[in-house]
Structures are given as structure tokens and as C-alpha cells.
Amino acid sequence: MSRKDFFEKLNDELDAITPPLSAALQAEPIASAPCPETAPEPEAAFVSVSAGGHTGGSFRKTRLPALLLAGVLFFVLLAGVLLLALPRGGVSLLSLDINPSVQLVLGASGRVEAVVSGNADGDTVLLSEEGFASSLVGMRAEEAAVALTDRAAQTGYLDVFNEGSAKEYNEVTLLLTGGNASKERAEEIAAAVTAHSRSEGVYLYVSAGAVREDAASEAASLTEDAALYYARIHEAETLAAYAESSAYAYAETLLADALKKYDLFCGIQTLNEQLAEACGETLGAFPDTASYWYWREREDASEQISALCEEAARALAEMRLRFGQEWDSYFSFQVAYTAYMFAASAVSEEDVAELRGLLEEGIGRENFGGAENFSVRLKYYNFVGSDLLQTVFSALFGGGTGTTEELFSVLSSLIASEAQALYLRYSALFSLPRAAIGDEQYAAFLARIGKAG
């Protein structure tokens, strides 16, 4: 094929793939601006001849405006994308109610700027560990909501082993308030909490809502106020009543713990005595041969002995989780048991029964305060052994907290002590391995509590 024939064929193929101009476009001039009578000479820097015969000047004149337009459009699109990605709206508030109530002030970026307790239980959650509240600042809303839900479980406000029923189940109420708040955004945060709880094997229902209104003034007020609920109480009389009710609540917590520890010690001892009876003639020369520690891994254990060992194992596991006590032999347990019973010897079985009744009734001024209940308080202190609580009640009942500063000091110690005691107890239970909750299991949970469909 000659050179001429090649270029003719190439031109024909190019014409075939180029769409024809419409009649309207054919009638329009290529340039709408009038052409000057005399065209200026092209600048030397723009003129170059290539092998194809096109000049640099001609390329610059015909293609440069199109490139500029494409560049402008690109930057306009990029600016639009960036504008959409920027945080919109002002501050907002994220409220979580579990029974502990905590509010998070969210900045325009959606990250936490302040953490505020909404009630006494909120104080307990935030004081459960030094630095916990401040650790939430800077987190994204989802991260902070997950951390607070976990901490509620780790301080006993969520039952990590409860699979839920129509009457009793774990629930978190989440409310997002702000000028740009939306139900969709609230549900995104709720979904993050639900997904995390399911991965931890905790059955939890999260209800989400949103209120679209300006929250700037409320957020500013919350940020300026003290983070803890009790620290925002300024009336001495109200503060004293709050301190007294907190002391009674803590007294109930400690008494419940003390009774549980007493029952576990006595229960483990009783199981070992039952094992000795079950051994009968197989009882060896040493007393530990009739204990859980001797029989727990033996294949020749009878069905009765195996059942008693399983029961003892559960009691020992609960003792370890609740109180951090465990023993590797019968003798080490006996030393601990003897020491414990000697310390509790000031309280008789009748006294223990009376304290059980006190706990069931609920501790308050009527059955615990005043001179008329001094003997009950004495039995309580002998059994529970809380120096802090004894000091607090002595100050409250004796009028030793006359100033607001003294009340703040009392409450600070009291609430922090209770919060940390609860965290130590329930965080151990929370750390136990649990299987993740699958879709079918979660759907069944929603059906049980009446939230399905």
C-alpha cells in the first residue's frame, strides 16, 4: 500500500467513527467572538513543528481553553465533595439512659467535647475508674456510646447473663439533640452499640430518637458546669439528703456483698463436709482426701461425689470472681475459712438473720438511723467492717457535716469508693468469655421482649 493510499484509508476510518454534527450545530460558527481583522503573529515560544506537521501554536490555541475549563470543573467538584464531607451544623447532645444517665456534648466534628452525669448512677459509672470520664473526650460519638455501655455493664447496671424476657431485659435509650440531628444518625450510633454488645455476647436493646433543635446554649451550660451530678447540687440541705441516701445505698451494696461472701464460705465448707460423708469407707488418713481439691480430677469418683464437686466448683468460681479469693488446696481454704469465721464471730447466726431482714426491707433512716437503731448499726459494722461507711454515718447522724465543703468531701469519698467496688466486682463477671450473638439469636431476643417486627 502506498503512503497516499494509507492516509486516505485512515481518513475514511476516522470519518466513519466521528459522529456527524447536527444541522443546528453545523449552522453555528465555531467561535462566537468576532475575529480581528489582522491576526497577531504567534509567539515564537509556542511554535514548533512536529513530525506530524502540527504546530505547537495551533495546539495551544485550540486545546488550552478546554483544559482550563476541565481544570476549573475538577476543582469545583473537589470543593463540593470536601464541602459535603465537612461537619455540618453546630454542637449536639447525645444522651444515654441505662438507668445511669450520661450526656455527651458533641462538637461540630461529631467528637465528644464534654461528659456530664445526669443522675447518681451516672456519677457511679463515671467514677468507676480514675480517668474514665476524661478518656471519653475526643472520641467519636459511636466509640463513646460503646465505652459507656460497656462500663454500665462493668458496674452492674446491665446483666451480662440475662437473655431477656418480656418483663426484664437490658435496654439503652439513646437521644440525639441538635440543629442538625436526625433519626438516621441516632440509629447509626445505636447500631454500633448493638453490634458491639452482640459481639460481647450481651443481649441489649437500644432505642434511638432525635430532636432537631438548637442545643448550643444547653451544651455550653453543660460544658461549664461540673461534670458530676452531685457536684452540681448547691443547696446544703439537698446535698445532705443526697449524701444520706447515697450512704444508705452503699450500705446495702456492702451488706449484700458481705452476706454473699458469708454464704459462699459456709457453702464451700458444707460441701466439703458432705464430700467426707460421701467418701465413707474410702476416706483416707488425711482430711484433704475428703475434699473437693482431692476429688475434682479423679476418674474413680462416684456419681454423688462428682455432683458435689461440680457444685463446689461453681461456688469457688463465684468466690474468685466476686472477691478475688481462690485456694489451691483444702488446707489453704481451711486457713482462710477459720480466719474469716473468727473475724465474724462477733456476729451470731441470729444477728446474720437480722441483717438479712434489714437488706430485704431496704436500709433507711427508719431502720438504721438515729440512737434507737444503734444496736443494728453495731451489728452491721461488725459484720461488714466498713470504716468509711462508719465514718460517714457518724458524721451525718452526729451533725459533723455542717458545711457544703464537708459534704462534698464525704460524698466524693463515698461515691468513688462505691463505684470502684462495683467495678471490681462486675468487671470480673463481664470479662468472662461469652459466645457472640448471631442474627437468629438476636431476632429471638427481640421477639421475647416484644420488639420484633
VEXVO-768835 format. One line per 8 residues: for each residue x, y, z of C-alpha. Coordinates in steps of 0.2 Angstrom, whole numbers, plus 5000, padded with zeros to 4 digits. Layout:
BEGIN
X Y Z | ... $
This chain:
BEGIN
5000 5000 5000 | 5007 5017 4995 | 5009 5031 5008 | 4995 5041 4999 | 4983 5026 5000 | 4987 5023 5018 | 4982 5041 5024 | 4966 5041 5013 $
4961 5024 5021 | 4965 5031 5038 | 4954 5047 5035 | 4940 5036 5029 | 4940 5026 5045 | 4941 5042 5056 | 4926 5049 5047 | 4917 5033 5050 $
4919 5034 5069 | 4916 5053 5071 | 4898 5057 5075 | 4890 5069 5062 | 4886 5087 5068 | 4868 5091 5069 | 4861 5103 5057 | 4859 5116 5071 $
4877 5115 5076 | 4883 5115 5058 | 4875 5132 5056 | 4883 5139 5071 | 4900 5147 5070 | 4915 5139 5078 | 4919 5155 5088 | 4906 5167 5094 $
4918 5181 5096 | 4922 5192 5081 | 4939 5188 5073 | 4951 5203 5072 | 4955 5209 5055 | 4973 5205 5057 | 4978 5190 5067 | 4993 5193 5078 $
5009 5183 5074 | 5011 5168 5085 | 5024 5169 5099 | 5040 5160 5095 | 5040 5151 5111 | 5023 5142 5106 | 5029 5137 5088 | 5036 5121 5085 $
5034 5108 5071 | 5032 5090 5074 | 5034 5075 5063 | 5015 5075 5060 | 5015 5093 5053 | 5005 5101 5068 | 5012 5116 5076 | 5013 5120 5095 $
5005 5136 5092 | 4990 5129 5084 | 4988 5116 5098 | 4989 5129 5112 | 4976 5140 5103 | 4963 5126 5101 | 4965 5115 5116 | 4971 5127 5131 $
4953 5134 5134 | 4946 5116 5135 | 4960 5111 5148 | 4957 5127 5158 | 4938 5123 5159 | 4941 5105 5163 | 4953 5110 5177 | 4940 5123 5184 $
4927 5110 5184 | 4938 5097 5193 | 4942 5110 5207 | 4923 5115 5208 | 4919 5096 5210 | 4933 5093 5223 | 4927 5108 5233 | 4909 5102 5233 $
4915 5085 5239 | 4925 5092 5253 | 4911 5104 5257 | 4899 5089 5259 | 4912 5080 5269 | 4915 5094 5282 | 4905 5093 5298 | 4889 5102 5296 $
4879 5111 5310 | 4884 5116 5327 | 4886 5106 5343 | 4874 5092 5348 | 4870 5082 5363 | 4870 5063 5365 | 4860 5057 5380 | 4862 5039 5386 $
4850 5032 5399 | 4853 5015 5405 | 4847 5019 5422 | 4864 5028 5424 | 4861 5044 5414 | 4875 5052 5405 | 4876 5066 5392 | 4889 5069 5379 $
4892 5086 5372 | 4897 5083 5353 | 4906 5097 5344 | 4904 5101 5325 | 4916 5087 5321 | 4905 5074 5330 | 4918 5071 5343 | 4915 5072 5362 $
4919 5088 5370 | 4912 5086 5387 | 4905 5072 5398 | 4891 5076 5411 | 4882 5064 5423 | 4863 5066 5424 | 4860 5056 5440 | 4868 5047 5455 $
4870 5031 5445 | 4879 5042 5431 | 4891 5048 5445 | 4895 5029 5449 | 4899 5025 5431 | 4910 5040 5428 | 4919 5037 5445 | 4922 5018 5442 $
4940 5021 5437 | 4951 5036 5438 | 4952 5045 5422 | 4937 5035 5414 | 4927 5051 5411 | 4941 5061 5403 | 4946 5046 5392 | 4929 5049 5383 $
4934 5066 5377 | 4939 5066 5359 | 4931 5050 5355 | 4918 5049 5340 | 4900 5048 5346 | 4899 5029 5342 | 4915 5025 5352 | 4910 5035 5367 $
4892 5027 5367 | 4900 5009 5366 | 4913 5013 5380 | 4899 5020 5392 | 4888 5004 5388 | 4902 4993 5392 | 4906 5002 5408 | 4887 5001 5413 $
4889 4983 5412 | 4905 4983 5421 | 4897 4992 5436 | 4882 4981 5437 | 4869 4991 5428 | 4867 4978 5414 | 4865 4960 5417 | 4878 4951 5406 $
4870 4934 5408 | 4852 4939 5406 | 4845 4933 5389 | 4829 4944 5391 | 4811 4941 5394 | 4795 4952 5392 | 4797 4958 5409 | 4815 4960 5411 $
4829 4964 5399 | 4843 4976 5396 | 4839 4992 5387 | 4848 5008 5382 | 4838 5024 5377 | 4848 5035 5366 | 4843 5053 5361 | 4852 5064 5349 $
4848 5083 5351 | 4854 5097 5339 | 4850 5108 5325 | 4856 5095 5313 | 4851 5080 5322 | 4842 5066 5313 | 4834 5049 5317 | 4846 5041 5305 $
4862 5047 5314 | 4855 5042 5330 | 4851 5025 5323 | 4869 5023 5317 | 4876 5026 5334 | 4863 5014 5341 | 4868 5001 5328 | 4886 5002 5334 $
4881 4999 5352 | 4870 4984 5347 | 4884 4977 5336 | 4897 4978 5350 | 4886 4971 5363 | 4881 4956 5352 | 4900 4953 5349 | 4902 4953 5368 $
4888 4941 5370 | 4877 4953 5379 | 4859 4954 5375 | 4854 4973 5373 | 4840 4983 5365 | 4844 5000 5360 | 4830 5013 5356 | 4836 5028 5347 $
4827 5045 5344 | 4832 5063 5338 | 4826 5080 5342 | 4830 5093 5329 | 4833 5109 5339 | 4847 5121 5343 | 4857 5114 5358 | 4871 5127 5358 $
4865 5135 5374 | 4862 5119 5383 | 4878 5112 5378 | 4888 5127 5383 | 4879 5126 5400 | 4883 5108 5402 | 4901 5111 5397 | 4903 5125 5410 $
4895 5115 5424 | 4903 5102 5435 | 4904 5085 5426 | 4897 5075 5441 | 4879 5076 5446 | 4882 5078 5465 | 4894 5092 5462 | 4880 5102 5454 $
4870 5102 5470 | 4872 5119 5479 | 4859 5119 5492 | 4867 5112 5509 | 4850 5104 5514 | 4848 5095 5497 | 4866 5090 5497 | 4864 5082 5515 $
4849 5072 5509 | 4858 5066 5494 | 4873 5061 5504 | 4862 5051 5517 | 4853 5042 5503 | 4870 5038 5494 | 4876 5031 5511 | 4861 5020 5513 $
4863 5014 5495 | 4881 5010 5498 | 4877 5002 5515 | 4865 4990 5505 | 4878 4986 5492 | 4891 4982 5506 | 4879 4971 5516 | 4874 4961 5500 $
4892 4958 5497 | 4896 4953 5515 | 4881 4941 5515 | 4886 4933 5499 | 4904 4931 5505 | 4897 4923 5521 | 4886 4911 5512 | 4900 4906 5500 $
4912 4902 5514 | 4899 4892 5523 | 4893 4884 5507 | 4910 4878 5502 | 4914 4871 5520 | 4897 4862 5520 | 4901 4854 5503 | 4917 4848 5509 $
4908 4840 5524 | 4896 4832 5513 | 4910 4825 5502 | 4918 4817 5518 | 4901 4809 5522 | 4900 4803 5504 | 4918 4795 5504 | 4913 4784 5519 $
4925 4770 5520 | 4936 4777 5506 | 4941 4791 5517 | 4960 4792 5519 | 4971 4796 5534 | 4972 4814 5529 | 4956 4826 5529 | 4960 4833 5512 $
4956 4816 5504 | 4938 4820 5508 | 4939 4837 5499 | 4935 4845 5483 | 4953 4848 5479 | 4957 4829 5481 | 4942 4823 5470 | 4940 4836 5457 $
4950 4827 5444 | 4949 4809 5449 | 4940 4797 5437 | 4936 4785 5451 | 4924 4797 5459 | 4906 4791 5462 | 4891 4800 5454 | 4887 4808 5471 $
4905 4814 5474 | 4906 4821 5456 | 4890 4831 5458 | 4896 4838 5474 | 4912 4843 5466 | 4903 4852 5452 | 4893 4862 5465 | 4909 4866 5474 $
4917 4872 5458 | 4903 4884 5454 | 4904 4891 5472 | 4923 4893 5471 | 4922 4901 5454 | 4910 4914 5461 | 4921 4917 5476 | 4936 4920 5464 $
4926 4932 5453 | 4917 4942 5466 | 4930 4943 5480 | 4947 4938 5471 | 4949 4924 5483 | 4955 4906 5477 | 4964 4892 5485 | 4974 4878 5478 $
4972 4865 5492 | 4960 4860 5506 | 4972 4866 5519 | 4974 4884 5512 | 4955 4885 5511 | 4953 4880 5529 | 4966 4893 5535 | 4956 4907 5526 $
4939 4900 5532 | 4945 4899 5550 | 4952 4917 5549 | 4935 4923 5542 | 4924 4915 5554 | 4935 4921 5569 | 4933 4939 5562 | 4914 4937 5560 $
4912 4929 5577 | 4906 4945 5585 | 4890 4942 5575 | 4879 4927 5579 | 4868 4917 5567 | 4853 4927 5574 | 4862 4943 5570 | 4866 4937 5552 $
4847 4933 5550 | 4843 4950 5557 | 4854 4958 5544 | 4846 4948 5530 | 4830 4955 5535 | 4837 4973 5535 | 4843 4970 5517 | 4827 4964 5511 $
4817 4978 5519 | 4829 4991 5512 | 4841 5001 5523 | 4835 5019 5528 | 4833 5031 5542 | 4819 5022 5549 | 4828 5006 5552 | 4846 5011 5553 $
4847 5029 5558 | 4846 5038 5575 | 4850 5032 5593 | 4836 5019 5593 | 4845 5009 5579 | 4862 5010 5587 | 4862 4991 5590 | 4858 4987 5572 $
4872 4998 5566 | 4884 4990 5578 | 4880 4973 5571 | 4881 4979 5554 | 4899 4987 5557 | 4905 4971 5565 | 4899 4961 5550 | 4903 4972 5536 $
4918 4981 5543 | 4917 4997 5533 | 4927 5011 5541 | 4922 5023 5528 | 4904 5020 5530 | 4905 5021 5548 | 4914 5037 5547 | 4901 5044 5535 $
4886 5039 5546 | 4894 5045 5562 | 4896 5062 5553 | 4879 5063 5546 | 4870 5057 5562 | 4881 5067 5573 | 4880 5084 5563 | 4898 5083 5558 $
4895 5089 5540 | 4888 5106 5543 | 4897 5114 5528 | 4895 5111 5510 | 4914 5108 5508 | 4912 5094 5521 | 4898 5086 5512 | 4907 5087 5496 $
4922 5078 5504 | 4911 5065 5512 | 4901 5062 5495 | 4917 5062 5485 | 4925 5048 5495 | 4908 5038 5497 | 4903 5038 5479 | 4921 5035 5472 $
4923 5020 5484 | 4906 5013 5479 | 4909 5015 5461 | 4926 5006 5462 | 4920 4992 5472 | 4906 4989 5460 | 4918 4990 5445 | 4930 4977 5453 $
4915 4965 5456 | 4906 4966 5440 | 4921 4969 5428 | 4927 4952 5433 | 4910 4945 5428 | 4910 4955 5412 | 4927 4948 5407 | 4921 4930 5407 $
4920 4923 5389 | 4903 4923 5381 | 4898 4917 5363 | 4894 4931 5351 | 4875 4933 5347 | 4870 4928 5330 | 4856 4935 5319 | 4844 4921 5324 $
4848 4923 5342 | 4845 4941 5342 | 4829 4940 5332 | 4823 4928 5345 | 4828 4940 5359 | 4818 4954 5351 | 4803 4943 5349 | 4804 4938 5368 $
4804 4956 5373 | 4791 4962 5361 | 4802 4972 5350 | 4801 4961 5334 | 4793 4967 5318 $
